[in-house]
Amino acid sequence: MSEKKLKPIDLKNLEPEEKVKYEIAEELGLLDKVMAEGWRSLSSKETGRIGGLITKRKRKS
């Protein structure tokens, strides 16, 4: 498995869809983990939870 360099994420300059994903990760207490280890570090349960909440928010707007 090759080690990829994690690009620093600028939370202020994100696409709207990406912004929602990071906001939800923060609400679930997963943002620190994502920032440190990347999205791949999340379990399928955590990822599914984020996806479900993104879908729920899209339906509301």
Secondary structure, DSSP 4 states (H G I P E B T S, - for coil): -PPPPPPPP-TTS--HHHHHHHHHHHHTT-HHHHHHH-GGGS-HHHHHHHHHHHHHHHHH-
